[in-house]
Amino acid sequence: MLPGSCWPWRARAPYDGRLGVIAEGALADVLVVDADPEAGLDWLDDPQGRINLIMKDGRIVKDTL
């Protein structure tokens, strides 16, 4: 592969797999929060109550939806 011909994070990724997408077969770390994360990070003051779903490496580790 030629330098600069891949996504910048792909060149540094220590594992194979699709990154940057939510799709079947992709590697995923996802948080679903009861808040607007673009409005601020106040929801981090109550992570137990405000983080409803955590997906790490494509596996759900918390689900209160």
Number of C-alpha atoms within 10 A of each C-alpha: 5 5 7 8 8 10 10 10 10 14 11 8 10 8 9 9 11 14 17 12 10 13 11 9 11 15 20 21 15 15 14 16 17 14 14 10 12 6 8 9 10 12 17 14 9 9 12 10 12 16 19 15 17 18 16 14 11 16 12 14 10 14 11 11 9
